[in-house]
Amino acid sequence: MQRDLPLGVSQSTLDHFSAVPWTHSTLNDHAFRIVPQSRTVTHDGIGHTLTGKTWNTDGTIKELLSFWRPSSSSSHTVPPQDASQRAELRRFYTFGGDLNAHPGLLHGGVMGCILDSSMGGCVGMVTHGPQEAFALFTAQLNISYKRPVGYIRHLPERRDGRASADFH
């Protein structure tokens, strides 16, 4: 699969997710642009070290690919009623086995960090654009876990459910 790749996103990452059937609808939808993610250590080696260094190994987060679709609405104050016109961030992760709490289950704190990072990225792209550098900080994050998140060893052909968020 051939797509324009931003700095920091490798062809091998795109090839990896191209082999996962349920990613194809996003990969083939050119309304979604591949955007850089926080996997590059910044500020002379002391910035973005969690995802750029600590969680950038085969045992933690092996692969990460982020997609951004800007809003097609002309209004910046009222979100579109049609979900297909709203801005949307999609992230695909491949986890290693070293982020577990119990065997085969992703640690809830890891899920909290991933949600925090994804929501911050989405807010930043809506407010600043995907290419602009920005710093955001989470003031509060509340999560109600419904059930454990297991590692997927054999990927399904189709995945109907997905997490989403509306920003107003």
C-alpha positions in Angstrom: 0.0 0.0 0.0 1.3 3.4 -1.0 0.5 6.5 1.1 2.3 9.8 1.9 4.1 9.3 5.1 5.0 12.1 7.5 8.4 12.3 9.2 8.7 9.7 11.9 6.3 7.2 10.3 8.0 4.3 8.5 6.8 2.3 5.5 7.3 -0.9 7.6 4.7 0.4 10.0 2.2 1.0 7.2 3.0 -2.4 5.8 2.4 -4.0 9.2 -1.1 -2.5 9.5 -1.9 -3.2 5.8 -1.7 -6.9 6.8 -4.5 -6.5 9.4 -7.8 -6.9 7.6 -9.9 -4.6 9.9 -7.7 -1.6 9.2 -8.3 -1.6 5.5 -11.3 0.7 5.6 -9.2 3.5 7.2 -6.1 2.7 5.2 -8.1 3.0 1.9 -10.0 6.1 2.9 -7.9 9.1 1.7 -10.0 11.5 3.7 -7.9 10.2 6.6 -4.3 11.5 6.5 -1.5 9.7 8.3 -0.2 12.1 10.9 3.0 12.1 13.0 2.7 10.6 16.5 4.6 11.2 19.7 7.1 8.4 19.1 10.0 10.8 18.6 12.0 11.8 21.7 12.2 15.6 21.8 13.9 18.4 23.8 17.4 17.0 23.7 16.3 13.6 24.9 14.0 14.5 27.7 10.6 15.1 26.0 8.1 12.4 24.8 10.2 9.7 26.3 7.2 7.5 27.5 6.0 6.8 23.9 9.2 7.7 22.1 11.5 5.5 24.2 10.0 3.5 27.1 6.9 2.3 25.1 8.7 2.0 21.7 9.9 -1.5 22.0 8.8 -5.0 20.7 7.7 -5.8 24.3 5.6 -2.7 24.7 4.0 -0.8 21.7 5.5 -2.5 18.7 3.6 -0.4 16.1 1.5 2.7 16.2 -0.2 4.5 13.3 -2.4 7.6 13.6 -4.9 8.9 11.1 -6.6 12.3 11.1 -9.7 13.4 9.2 -10.4 17.1 9.6 -14.0 18.3 9.9 -15.7 19.1 6.6 -17.9 21.6 8.4 -17.3 25.3 7.7 -18.3 26.2 11.3 -15.6 26.2 14.0 -18.0 26.7 16.8 -20.9 24.3 16.1 -19.9 20.6 15.5 -21.6 18.9 12.5 -24.6 16.8 13.3 -23.5 14.2 10.7 -20.7 12.1 12.2 -19.1 11.7 8.8 -18.4 15.4 8.7 -16.8 15.6 12.2 -13.1 15.7 12.8 -11.8 12.2 13.8 -8.6 10.7 15.0 -8.0 7.0 14.6 -5.0 5.2 16.1 -3.9 1.6 15.6 -1.7 -0.1 18.1 0.1 -3.4 18.2 1.1 -4.3 21.7 3.8 -6.5 22.9 3.4 -8.7 26.0 5.1 -6.4 28.5 2.2 -4.1 29.3 0.1 -6.6 31.1 -1.3 -6.6 34.6 -2.5 -10.2 34.6 -1.5 -12.7 31.9 -3.0 -11.7 28.5 -4.7 -8.5 29.9 -3.6 -5.0 29.1 -2.9 -3.0 32.3 -5.6 -0.4 33.0 -3.1 2.3 33.6 -1.7 1.7 30.2 -5.2 2.1 28.7 -5.5 5.4 30.7 -2.3 6.7 29.2 -3.3 5.7 25.7 -6.7 7.4 26.1 -5.0 10.5 27.5 -2.5 10.6 24.6 -5.1 10.0 22.0 -7.6 12.6 23.3 -4.8 15.1 23.7 -3.7 14.5 20.1 -7.3 14.9 18.9 -7.9 18.1 20.8 -4.6 19.5 19.5 -5.3 18.7 15.9 -8.8 20.3 16.2 -7.4 23.4 17.8 -3.9 23.7 16.2 -3.9 21.5 13.1 -2.0 18.2 12.6 1.4 19.8 11.6 1.7 22.4 14.3 3.7 21.8 17.5 1.6 22.3 20.7 1.7 21.4 24.4 -1.5 20.2 26.1 -1.9 18.9 29.6 -4.7 16.8 31.1 -6.4 18.4 34.1 -8.7 15.4 34.8 -9.3 12.0 33.4 -12.0 9.7 34.6 -12.4 6.2 33.3 -15.0 3.6 34.1 -13.7 0.2 33.0 -16.4 -2.2 31.9 -14.3 -5.2 31.5 -10.6 -6.2 31.1 -8.9 -5.5 27.8 -7.2 -8.6 26.4 -4.5 -8.9 23.9 -5.7 -10.0 20.5 -3.6 -12.9 19.3 -5.7 -13.8 16.2 -7.2 -10.7 14.6 -10.8 -10.8 13.5 -11.8 -10.2 9.9 -14.2 -7.4 10.9 -14.3 -5.1 13.9 -17.6 -3.2 14.3 -17.1 -1.5 17.7 -14.6 1.4 18.1 -14.0 4.1 20.6 -14.9 7.7 19.6 -15.2 11.1 21.2 -17.1 14.2 20.3 -15.5 17.6 21.1 -17.7 20.6 21.6 
